[in-house]
Amino acid sequence: MGDDARNFCVQLDDLDRVANVHLPEFVTSAEIVTKGISAMPDALPLSEPFPSASKINEGYAGLQEALAAKHASAAQVLQDTTNALSEIARIYRVADGQS
């Protein structure tokens, strides 16, 4: 295939690098943030007689749960994308006779 085959190979190497190096770094970061959110205190250090302390703490707990769920979902999407890109690169390598 001449230069086209060489360029295709380089692009597959780049795809491999994204799938096996860069995206896993994002997955790890998202997992760390999720764990950090889960480690946050369940409530703010507010108590009665502070007006509306219980409502503020309820809102805080809901926000904490929502943030943890969003980050866990993002980590899963990144992991799924990583797996898909790895598989795409593998399939193209086989189809191109590179493996």
ZIHU-V946183 format. One line per field, one symbol per residue. ss: DSSP state (@ for helix, = for strand, . for the rest). burial: # if it has 24 or more other C-alpha atoms within 12 Angstrom, else .. A space follows every 50 residues. Layout:
# ZIHU-V946183
ss->???
burial->???
This chain:
# ZIHU-V946183
ss->..@@@@@@@@@@@@@@@@@@@@@@@@@@@@@@@@@@@@............ ..@@@@@@@@@@@@@@@@@@@@@@@@@@@@@@@@@@@@@@@@@@@....
burial->........#..#..##.###..##.##..##.##..#............. .............##..#..##.##..##..#..##..#..........
